[in-house]
Amino acid sequence: MDEILNKIARCIQSGKIDKVSPYPPDMKGEDGADELTKFALENGIKPDQVLDLALIPAMETVGDRFSRKEIYVPQMLMSAKAMNSAMKHLKPFFQSGETKRKGKFIIGTVAGDLHDIGKNLVSMMIEGGGWEVIDLGVDVSTEKFMKAIGENPQAAVGLSALLTTTMENMKKTVAVIKDSYADTRILIGGAPVTWEYCEKIGADFYSPDPQGAVNYLKQLVA
Ligand code: B1M
């Protein structure tokens, strides 16, 4: 198991998407994150093992290397593409939850922020937890969140931010939503977000991971 997980992690770190992708040149012709993840799942490795032991640690390494200026945005983008090619195989497992819907959940990455890997994971797990998910995508303006809430007034809302700069937009969005929809439950997350920040901006809940988000929503309807 370790060998295949290490290979997947290497593909994420190097940005090797699939067998036919020419990047990086030294891995040309080799299986990529796409084929290796499919192989791992077909051979009994659990989806959460692929996620927790290969994909997420590999992305952390990518982030660290970017911080140390060992890699730049194009390489980070290739790693994100490799991660997405692996995640498409995990998606059906995370989405095969109960069919009866518990409620609606609106989610998006806040304005100015294009990071969607974490948001997509949260979205998948919540859908798997039995919620109808309205995913507004990335770079979502406050107005777009407000429109979606207006159309789905009972929905809970999730905001994701990965940049310290866009956390400010998260704050603004929370304030505007709470101003018009005081009862709407707002859950926030993303690498730079903390409980302290959650309390400061008046959101209802902070979760560092998708499972915490699922648990929070579960107790809302318990
Ligand atoms: Co960007 N980026 N990036 N990036 N990127 C970070 C976030 C950074 C920490 C890298 C670094 O410097 N070490 C840094 C932010 C620094 C800061 O603000 N303090 C950074 C930067 C600077 C930038 C640019 C500004 C770079 C530039 O252009 N000079 C630029 C900004 C673009 C923009 O958004 N406007 C940029 C661009 C990009 C890419 C497009 C190349 C790519 C994103 C592709 C994509 O998402 N489709 C990218 C990537 C891949 C990263 C890193 C390497 C990985 C992010 C990721 O996907 N992690 C990242 C470094 C890092 O995080 N280690 C970095 C894996 C993912 C599973 O984790 O998203 O944290 P995460 O989600 C977690 C939890 O946070 C939580 O659950 C998830 C699973 O556990 N969670 C929630 C997330 N949302 C939640 C919501 C919830 C609950 C939990 O409830 C609603």
Residues whose N, C-alpha, C, O or C-beta is under 5 A from the ligand:
A	BS01	B1M	M59 E60 V62 G63 D64 F66 S67 V73 M76 L77 A80 G112 D113 L114 H115 D116 I117 G118 K119 L121 V122 G158 L159 S160 L162 L163 T164 T165 L187 I188 G189 G190 A191 S207 P208 D209 P210 A213
